[in-house]
């Protein structure tokens, strides 16, 4: 009989293998009526490695996590948390650059 694979541990193993700062990897697991939600936080410098070119790495990680969920008869979704100070919302009209608006005078 095959051993049941823990989705959180599986995700942690994959992500820590990809990033430069494995100690900064944080995964939160919540279960509700919709299934399992895994929230992933990584060091801001590692976001590019997790997202990948055109989101290909993130898409592959999500696929693998969903497959683990299917094997465990659960619906598993992955949310990648954007780090503090990440990109600004396009609706706020703020610029990404370091203009004087960032000084909050």
C-alpha positions as CSV (number, residue, x, y, z in Angstrom):
1,X,0.0,0.0,0.0
2,X,1.4,3.4,-0.9
3,X,2.2,5.9,1.8
4,X,0.0,9.0,1.9
5,X,2.0,12.1,0.9
6,X,1.4,15.3,2.9
7,X,0.7,18.2,0.5
8,X,2.4,20.8,2.8
9,X,5.6,18.8,3.2
10,X,5.7,18.1,-0.5
11,X,5.3,21.8,-1.4
12,X,8.0,22.7,1.2
13,X,10.4,20.2,-0.3
14,X,9.9,21.5,-3.9
15,X,10.1,25.2,-3.0
16,X,13.1,24.9,-0.7
17,X,14.9,23.1,-3.5
18,X,14.3,26.0,-5.9
19,X,15.1,29.1,-3.8
20,X,18.3,30.7,-2.5
21,X,16.9,31.4,0.9
22,X,15.2,28.1,2.1
23,X,15.0,29.3,5.7
24,X,12.6,32.1,4.6
25,X,10.0,29.6,3.1
26,X,6.7,29.7,5.0
27,X,3.7,27.6,4.2
28,X,0.3,28.1,5.8
29,X,-2.3,25.3,5.3
30,X,-6.0,26.0,5.7
31,X,-8.9,23.5,5.2
32,X,-12.5,24.7,4.5
33,X,-15.5,23.5,2.5
34,X,-13.7,24.4,-0.7
35,X,-10.8,22.1,0.0
36,X,-7.2,22.8,1.1
37,X,-5.5,26.2,0.6
38,X,-1.7,26.3,0.8
39,X,-0.3,29.9,1.1
40,X,3.3,30.2,0.2
41,X,5.6,33.0,1.3
42,X,9.2,33.3,0.2
43,X,12.1,35.8,0.4
44,X,11.4,38.7,-2.1
45,X,14.6,37.9,-3.9
46,X,13.3,34.3,-4.6
47,X,10.0,35.4,-6.2
48,X,11.4,35.2,-9.7
49,X,12.6,31.6,-9.1
50,X,9.1,30.6,-7.9
51,X,7.1,32.3,-10.6
52,X,9.5,31.4,-13.5
53,X,9.4,32.7,-17.0
54,X,5.9,33.7,-17.9
55,X,4.7,31.9,-14.7
56,X,5.7,28.5,-16.0
57,X,7.4,27.4,-12.7
58,X,4.4,28.5,-10.6
59,X,2.0,26.7,-13.0
60,X,4.1,23.5,-12.7
61,X,4.2,23.7,-8.9
62,X,0.4,24.2,-8.8
63,X,-0.1,21.2,-11.0
64,X,2.1,18.9,-8.8
65,X,0.3,20.1,-5.7
66,X,-3.1,19.4,-7.2
67,X,-2.0,15.9,-8.2
68,X,-0.9,15.2,-4.6
69,X,-4.4,16.5,-3.6
70,X,-6.1,14.1,-6.0
71,X,-4.1,11.2,-4.6
72,X,-5.3,12.2,-1.1
73,X,-8.9,12.8,-2.3
74,X,-8.7,16.5,-1.6
75,X,-8.9,19.7,-3.7
76,X,-5.7,21.6,-3.1
77,X,-5.0,25.1,-4.3
78,X,-1.8,27.1,-4.0
79,X,-1.7,30.9,-3.3
80,X,1.7,32.6,-3.7
81,X,1.8,35.6,-1.4
82,X,3.3,38.7,-2.8
83,X,6.1,40.1,-0.6
84,X,5.8,43.4,1.3
85,X,6.8,46.3,-1.0
86,X,6.0,44.2,-4.1
87,X,4.6,45.8,-7.3
88,X,2.1,48.5,-6.8
89,X,-1.5,48.2,-7.9
90,X,-2.1,49.7,-11.3
91,X,-5.3,51.3,-10.1
92,X,-3.7,53.5,-7.5
93,X,-1.7,55.6,-10.0
94,X,1.5,55.1,-8.0
95,X,4.7,54.7,-9.8
96,X,7.2,51.9,-9.2
97,X,10.2,54.3,-9.2
98,X,11.6,56.1,-6.2
99,X,9.8,59.5,-6.7
100,X,9.1,61.9,-3.9
101,X,5.6,60.3,-3.4
102,X,7.4,57.5,-1.6
103,X,8.7,59.8,1.1
104,X,5.2,60.3,2.7
105,X,6.0,63.8,3.8
